[in-house]
Amino acid sequence: MEIRTIDSLISQIAEAYPEPGLVPGALPDYDRNSRWAAGLLKRRPFIADMLARRYPIVVCDEHQDASAEQHAVIESLRGAGARVRAFFDPMQRIYGGGATEAQGQADDSRLAAFRAAADVAESLDVPHRWTGGGEELGGWILESRTSLAAGGKLRLTGKLPRGLKVVFADNTAQRNLGFQLDAQDRRPLDPAFKGGQPLLILSHHNETVQAIRAFLGRSMPIWEGHTRSALPTLVQSLAACDDAAAVSKAAVAFVQAVCTGFSDSQFATRFCDEVASGCAKPARRKPALIQSLARRIVERPNHAGVGAFLQDLQRATKFKTEFASVHIDYPREFWEAVRLGAATDPRSGLAEQSRHHAHTRRLPPLRAVSTIHKAKGLEAPNVVIMPCDGTTFREKDRRLLYVAISRASRNLTLVVSRSNPSPIIEL
């Protein structure tokens, strides 16, 4: 018996039958590998036959997360005689910002066809996580999931189950996707915020998660999950850079993705201007500090210079009052970018880090703030979802709400707005 990801199987196929024209040792491109493997198994069915003989029984878990190409690989094995048992829940398939309605409809159709064709296809809805004290909450969550899946609302009317708490509070932040509660609205939440018990706070957007962390005085870390978004973008941007000015812009985009406070007006514009001018003009006080950071890029306009710049920036946030407003919200991703500076080239460095992530699965901190997307698959005894309003949970966000409420095993708190109600929550 082997337990592995579909990507690892695809990588095995791509290694045995490499795509023509690929550079040896290049950064793994899982999407490209998936397309190649899916097409290869269709064109060369004898390969699928060999795999089906090696893996006569295939069990797919969380199959709603499989891409069309990954799904095609599994279908090829089934077509070659392997028996397939699949577990999936279409409502737990959530997308990033670039997804289209057509993509969602295509995925729904593919899963529906797979449910009809697979040897066994079912959802894992046995409420194991609620046994031993959370049964009443678990029953309510399962009913709510059924309602959301059918196009209905999350009902917060009538008698609420034990373990479910509703706090009415309005997000008063002026900034888009920010978060702020006044003292009166915050008071019912303070025991959870200030206590020592395990706690997972969930919200929709990265910007809101960063704002919640700031609202809590940065007393809780952000759960960064097992994948990265800003780091691959940095590597891709650096590959296209041909001068120091372009490198500085790539570095700034990364910093602004993983930190708060490194704004254009306070830091970034001056930093890029200094790099563009080669740090030629004398500077004093804060401009001199920014210039010293820029000099790292000027001296080495590549990934090594970016790594040195990031190291100096981290020290500045700790020891220079002029940088007190800059906070590193995603420290793991930040330091992974620093380590890229020591690699022969950024692509090979990222490839090595990707291999490391594939073989290690860190557990989240006992107390953390997270996007719902990053928290998918986690469970926690105490979960707070905020804000539950019309901006965060729109009609098209019912899958997110479905996934969010499912994380709680004992206590679930919903911070609900009266002035800006969510269309998928019934009060």
C-alpha positions as CSV (number, residue, x, y, z in Angstrom):
1,M,0.0,0.0,0.0
2,E,1.2,3.5,-0.8
3,I,-0.1,6.8,0.4
4,R,0.8,9.7,-1.9
5,T,-0.5,12.7,-3.7
6,I,-1.7,12.7,-7.3
7,D,1.1,15.2,-8.0
8,S,3.7,12.7,-6.8
9,L,2.3,10.0,-9.1
10,I,2.3,12.5,-12.0
11,S,5.9,13.5,-11.2
12,Q,6.8,9.8,-11.4
13,I,5.2,9.5,-14.8
14,A,6.9,12.8,-16.0
15,E,10.3,11.5,-14.8
16,A,9.9,8.2,-16.5
17,Y,8.5,9.7,-19.7
18,P,9.9,13.3,-19.7
19,E,8.3,16.0,-21.9
20,P,10.5,16.9,-24.8
21,G,12.3,20.2,-24.5
22,L,12.3,20.4,-20.7
23,V,15.5,21.6,-19.1
24,P,16.9,19.0,-16.7
25,G,16.8,20.3,-13.1
26,A,14.2,23.0,-13.9
27,L,11.8,24.3,-11.3
28,P,8.9,21.7,-11.0
29,D,5.9,22.9,-12.8
30,Y,3.1,20.8,-11.4
31,D,0.4,22.2,-13.8
32,R,2.6,21.5,-16.8
33,N,3.5,18.0,-15.6
34,S,-0.3,17.3,-15.0
35,R,-1.1,18.4,-18.6
36,W,1.7,16.3,-20.0
37,A,0.9,13.2,-18.0
38,A,-2.8,13.4,-18.7
39,G,-2.2,13.7,-22.4
40,L,0.5,11.0,-22.4
41,L,-1.8,8.4,-20.7
42,K,-4.4,9.1,-23.3
43,R,-2.0,8.8,-26.2
44,R,-0.1,5.8,-24.8
45,P,-2.7,3.6,-23.0
46,F,0.0,0.9,-22.3
47,I,1.4,3.2,-19.7
48,A,-2.0,3.4,-17.9
49,D,-2.2,-0.4,-18.2
50,M,1.1,-0.8,-16.4
51,L,0.1,1.7,-13.7
52,A,-3.3,-0.1,-13.2
53,R,-1.5,-3.4,-12.7
54,R,0.8,-1.8,-10.1
55,Y,-2.1,0.0,-8.4
56,P,-5.2,-2.2,-8.9
57,I,-7.1,-0.3,-6.2
58,V,-7.0,3.5,-6.1
59,V,-8.5,5.5,-3.2
60,C,-8.8,9.2,-3.8
61,D,-9.4,11.4,-0.8
62,E,-10.5,15.1,-1.0
63,H,-10.9,14.6,-4.8
64,Q,-12.8,17.8,-5.2
65,D,-9.5,19.6,-5.0
66,A,-8.1,17.7,-8.0
67,S,-7.6,19.7,-11.2
68,A,-9.1,18.6,-14.5
69,E,-5.7,17.1,-15.5
70,Q,-5.2,15.3,-12.2
71,H,-8.7,13.9,-12.6
72,A,-7.9,12.8,-16.1
73,V,-4.9,10.8,-14.8
74,I,-7.2,9.0,-12.3
75,E,-9.8,8.4,-15.1
76,S,-7.0,6.8,-17.2
77,L,-6.2,4.4,-14.4
78,R,-9.9,3.5,-14.0
79,G,-10.2,3.0,-17.8
80,A,-7.2,0.7,-17.7
81,G,-9.0,-1.6,-15.1
82,A,-8.0,-0.1,-11.7
83,R,-10.9,0.0,-9.2
84,V,-11.4,3.6,-8.0
85,R,-13.0,4.6,-4.7
86,A,-13.3,8.4,-4.3
87,F,-14.2,10.6,-1.4
88,F,-15.1,14.2,-2.2
89,D,-17.4,17.0,-1.2
90,P,-18.0,19.5,-4.0
91,M,-18.9,22.2,-1.4
92,Q,-15.3,22.1,0.0
93,R,-13.8,23.0,-3.4
94,I,-12.9,26.7,-3.0
95,Y,-11.0,28.9,-5.4
96,G,-8.6,31.8,-5.4
97,G,-9.4,35.2,-6.8
98,G,-8.8,34.2,-10.5
99,A,-11.4,31.5,-10.8
100,T,-14.4,32.0,-13.2
101,E,-18.0,30.8,-12.9
102,A,-17.4,28.7,-16.0
103,Q,-14.5,26.9,-14.3
104,G,-16.7,26.2,-11.3
105,Q,-19.5,24.8,-13.5
106,A,-17.0,22.6,-15.4
107,D,-15.6,21.2,-12.1
108,D,-19.1,20.5,-10.8
109,S,-20.0,18.6,-14.0
110,R,-16.8,16.6,-13.9
111,L,-17.4,15.6,-10.3
112,A,-21.0,14.7,-11.0
113,A,-19.9,12.4,-13.9
114,F,-17.2,10.9,-11.7
115,R,-19.7,10.2,-9.0
116,A,-21.8,8.2,-11.5
117,A,-18.8,6.4,-13.0
118,A,-16.5,5.5,-10.1
119,D,-16.7,2.1,-8.5
120,V,-17.5,3.9,-5.2
121,A,-17.9,7.7,-4.7
122,E,-19.1,9.2,-1.5
123,S,-18.8,12.0,1.0
124,L,-17.1,11.6,4.4
125,D,-19.8,13.0,6.6
126,V,-19.3,10.8,9.7
127,P,-19.0,13.4,12.5
128,H,-15.9,12.0,14.2
129,R,-14.5,15.4,15.2
130,W,-17.6,16.2,17.3
131,T,-17.7,13.0,19.4
132,G,-17.0,13.4,23.1
133,G,-18.7,16.6,23.7
134,G,-19.4,18.4,20.5
135,E,-22.3,16.3,19.2
136,E,-24.9,19.1,19.4
137,L,-22.8,21.6,17.6
138,G,-21.8,18.9,15.1
139,G,-25.4,18.1,14.3
140,W,-26.1,21.8,13.7
141,I,-23.1,22.2,11.5
142,L,-24.1,19.2,9.4
143,E,-27.7,20.6,9.0
144,S,-26.2,24.0,8.1
145,R,-23.9,22.4,5.5
146,T,-26.9,20.7,3.9
147,S,-28.8,24.0,3.8
148,L,-25.9,25.9,2.2
149,A,-25.3,23.1,-0.3
150,A,-28.9,23.3,-1.4
151,G,-28.8,27.1,-1.9
152,G,-30.3,27.9,1.5
153,K,-29.0,30.1,4.3
154,L,-27.1,29.5,7.6
155,R,-29.9,29.8,10.1
156,L,-29.1,31.7,13.4
157,T,-32.8,31.8,14.5
158,G,-34.5,30.0,17.4
159,K,-32.6,28.0,20.0
160,L,-29.0,27.7,19.2
161,P,-27.1,24.5,20.0
162,R,-24.6,24.2,22.8
163,G,-21.2,25.3,21.6
164,L,-22.5,27.9,19.1
165,K,-22.2,31.6,20.1
166,V,-23.4,34.6,18.0
167,V,-21.9,38.0,18.7
168,F,-23.4,41.0,17.0
169,A,-20.7,43.5,16.1
170,D,-20.1,45.8,13.2
171,N,-16.7,46.1,11.5
172,T,-15.9,49.8,11.7
173,A,-12.7,49.8,9.7
174,Q,-12.5,52.6,7.1
175,R,-10.0,50.8,4.9
176,N,-11.3,48.2,2.4
177,L,-11.0,44.7,3.8
178,G,-9.7,46.1,7.1
179,F,-11.0,45.1,10.5
180,Q,-11.8,47.0,13.6
181,L,-14.4,46.7,16.5
182,D,-15.2,49.3,19.0
183,A,-14.7,48.6,22.7
184,Q,-18.3,47.7,23.4
185,D,-18.6,45.2,20.5
186,R,-15.2,43.7,21.3
187,R,-16.0,43.0,25.0
188,P,-17.9,39.7,24.5
189,L,-14.9,38.4,22.5
190,D,-12.1,39.4,24.9
191,P,-12.2,36.2,26.9
192,A,-11.3,34.2,23.8
193,F,-8.9,36.8,22.4
194,K,-7.0,37.2,25.7
195,G,-7.3,33.6,27.0
196,G,-4.8,30.8,26.6
197,Q,-7.0,28.2,25.2
198,P,-6.5,26.9,21.6
199,L,-8.2,29.3,19.1
200,L,-8.5,29.5,15.4
201,I,-9.8,32.8,14.0
202,L,-10.9,32.6,10.4
203,S,-11.7,35.2,7.7
204,H,-12.0,35.4,4.0
205,H,-9.3,37.7,2.7
206,N,-5.6,38.0,3.3
207,E,-5.9,41.7,3.9
208,T,-8.6,41.1,6.6
209,V,-6.5,38.4,8.3
210,Q,-3.6,40.8,8.5
211,A,-5.9,43.5,9.8
212,I,-7.3,41.1,12.5
213,R,-3.8,40.3,13.6
214,A,-3.0,44.0,14.0
215,F,-6.4,44.5,15.8
216,L,-5.2,41.9,18.3
217,G,-2.0,43.6,18.9
218,R,-0.1,41.0,16.9
219,S,-0.5,38.6,19.8
220,M,-1.4,35.7,17.5
221,P,0.5,34.5,14.4
222,I,-1.0,34.0,11.0
223,W,-1.2,30.4,9.8
224,E,0.7,30.3,6.6
225,G,-0.3,26.8,5.5
226,H,1.7,24.5,3.4
227,T,1.8,26.5,0.2
228,R,3.2,29.9,-0.8
229,S,1.9,32.6,-3.0
230,A,4.2,35.6,-2.9
231,L,7.5,33.6,-3.0
232,P,6.8,31.9,-6.4
233,T,5.7,35.3,-7.8
234,L,9.0,36.8,-6.6
235,V,11.0,34.0,-8.3
236,Q,9.1,34.5,-11.5
237,S,9.6,38.2,-11.4
238,L,13.3,38.0,-10.8
239,A,13.7,35.7,-13.8
240,A,12.3,38.5,-16.0
241,C,14.5,41.3,-14.4
242,D,17.3,42.8,-16.4
243,D,18.4,45.6,-14.2
244,A,18.5,46.8,-10.6
245,A,15.4,48.9,-10.9
246,A,13.3,45.9,-12.0
247,V,14.7,43.8,-9.1
248,S,13.8,46.6,-6.6
249,K,10.2,46.6,-7.8
250,A,10.0,42.8,-7.5
251,A,11.4,43.0,-4.0
252,V,8.9,45.7,-3.0
253,A,6.0,43.7,-4.3
254,F,7.1,40.7,-2.2
255,V,7.6,42.8,0.9
256,Q,4.2,44.4,0.6
257,A,2.6,40.9,0.2
258,V,4.1,39.5,3.3
259,C,4.5,42.6,5.5
260,T,2.3,45.5,6.6
261,G,3.6,49.1,6.9
262,F,6.1,49.1,4.0
263,S,3.9,51.6,2.1
264,D,4.7,53.5,-1.1
265,S,4.5,56.8,0.7
266,Q,6.7,55.9,3.7
267,F,9.2,53.5,2.2
268,A,8.7,51.9,-1.2
269,T,8.8,54.9,-3.5
270,R,12.0,56.2,-1.9
271,F,13.6,52.8,-1.9
272,C,13.0,52.3,-5.7
273,D,14.2,55.8,-6.5
274,E,17.4,55.2,-4.6
275,V,18.0,51.9,-6.5
276,A,17.3,53.7,-9.8
277,S,19.8,56.4,-9.0
278,G,22.4,54.1,-7.8
279,C,22.2,55.6,-4.3
280,A,24.2,58.5,-5.7
281,K,23.0,61.3,-3.4
282,P,23.9,61.7,0.3
283,A,21.1,61.2,2.7
284,R,20.5,61.5,6.4
285,R,18.2,60.0,9.1
286,K,15.3,57.8,7.7
287,P,16.2,58.4,4.0
288,A,19.8,57.2,4.8
289,L,18.4,54.0,6.3
290,I,16.3,53.4,3.2
291,Q,19.3,54.1,1.1
292,S,21.3,51.5,2.9
293,L,18.6,49.0,2.1
294,A,18.6,50.0,-1.5
295,R,22.4,49.7,-1.7
296,R,22.0,45.9,-1.3
297,I,20.1,45.7,-4.6
298,V,22.5,48.1,-6.3
299,E,25.5,46.1,-5.3
300,R,23.9,42.7,-6.3
301,P,20.9,43.2,-8.6
302,N,19.7,39.6,-8.3
303,H,18.2,37.2,-5.8
304,A,21.2,37.4,-3.6
305,G,20.8,41.1,-3.3
306,V,17.1,40.7,-2.5
307,G,18.0,38.2,0.3
308,A,20.5,40.7,1.8
309,F,17.9,43.5,1.5
310,L,15.3,41.4,3.4
311,Q,17.8,40.5,6.1
312,D,18.6,44.2,6.7
313,L,14.9,45.1,6.6
314,Q,14.2,42.5,9.3
315,R,16.9,44.0,11.5
316,A,15.6,47.5,10.8
317,T,12.1,46.5,12.0
318,K,13.6,45.3,15.3
319,F,16.2,48.0,16.0
320,K,15.3,51.2,14.1
321,T,12.4,53.3,15.4
322,E,11.9,54.7,11.9
323,F,10.8,51.2,10.8
324,A,8.5,50.5,13.8
325,S,5.4,50.6,11.6
326,V,6.7,47.7,9.4
327,H,5.6,44.3,10.6
328,I,6.4,40.9,9.1
329,D,3.0,39.0,9.0
330,Y,4.3,35.9,7.1
331,P,7.6,35.2,8.7
332,R,8.1,31.7,7.2
333,E,7.6,33.0,3.7
334,F,9.8,36.0,4.4
335,W,12.7,33.8,5.7
336,E,12.3,31.4,2.8
337,A,12.9,34.4,0.5
338,V,16.0,35.2,2.5
339,R,17.3,31.7,2.1
340,L,16.8,31.9,-1.7
341,G,19.6,34.5,-1.6
342,A,22.1,31.7,-0.8
343,A,20.9,29.4,-3.7
344,T,22.8,29.2,-7.0
345,D,19.7,30.6,-8.6
346,P,16.2,31.4,-7.3
347,R,14.5,28.7,-9.3
348,S,16.6,25.9,-8.0
349,G,16.3,27.4,-4.5
350,L,12.5,27.4,-4.7
351,A,12.5,23.9,-6.2
352,E,14.5,22.6,-3.1
353,Q,12.1,24.4,-0.7
354,S,9.1,22.9,-2.6
355,R,10.6,19.5,-2.1
356,H,11.1,20.1,1.5
357,H,7.5,21.3,2.0
358,A,6.2,18.2,0.2
359,H,7.8,16.0,2.8
360,T,7.1,18.0,5.9
361,R,3.7,18.9,7.3
362,R,3.9,21.5,10.0
363,L,1.0,21.7,12.5
364,P,-0.6,25.1,13.0
365,P,0.0,27.0,16.2
366,L,-2.5,26.4,19.0
367,R,-3.6,30.0,18.6
368,A,-3.6,31.5,15.1
369,V,-5.4,33.7,12.6
370,S,-6.0,32.2,9.1
371,T,-7.7,32.6,5.8
372,I,-10.5,30.0,5.4
373,H,-8.7,28.8,2.3
374,K,-5.5,28.0,4.3
375,A,-7.4,26.4,7.1
376,K,-9.2,23.9,4.9
377,G,-8.6,20.5,6.3
378,L,-7.8,21.8,9.8
379,E,-9.9,21.4,12.9
380,A,-9.8,23.3,16.2
381,P,-11.7,23.1,19.5
382,N,-12.5,26.8,19.4
383,V,-13.2,28.7,16.2
384,V,-14.1,32.4,15.7
385,I,-15.3,33.5,12.2
386,M,-15.3,37.2,11.6
387,P,-16.6,39.4,10.2
388,C,-19.7,37.6,9.1
389,D,-21.1,40.4,7.0
390,G,-22.2,41.2,3.4
391,T,-18.7,42.1,2.3
392,T,-17.1,38.9,3.6
393,F,-19.8,36.3,2.8
394,R,-21.6,37.2,-0.4
395,E,-24.0,34.9,-2.2
396,K,-21.1,33.4,-4.1
397,D,-19.1,32.7,-0.9
398,R,-21.4,30.0,0.5
399,R,-18.6,27.4,-0.1
400,L,-16.3,29.4,2.1
401,L,-18.8,29.7,4.9
402,Y,-19.5,25.9,4.6
403,V,-15.8,25.2,5.0
404,A,-15.3,27.7,7.8
405,I,-18.0,26.4,10.1
406,S,-16.7,22.8,9.6
407,R,-13.4,23.6,11.3
408,A,-14.9,23.8,14.8
409,S,-15.0,20.7,17.0
410,R,-16.3,22.1,20.3
411,N,-17.1,25.8,20.2
412,L,-18.0,28.1,17.3
413,T,-18.4,31.9,17.5
414,L,-19.8,33.9,14.6
415,V,-19.2,37.7,14.7
416,V,-22.3,38.9,12.8
417,S,-23.2,42.3,11.4
418,R,-26.7,43.8,11.7
419,S,-25.9,46.9,9.6
420,N,-24.3,45.0,6.7
421,P,-25.9,41.5,6.9
422,S,-24.7,38.6,4.8
423,P,-27.3,37.4,2.3
424,I,-26.5,33.8,3.2
425,I,-27.0,34.1,6.9
426,E,-30.5,34.2,8.4
427,L,-30.8,36.2,11.6
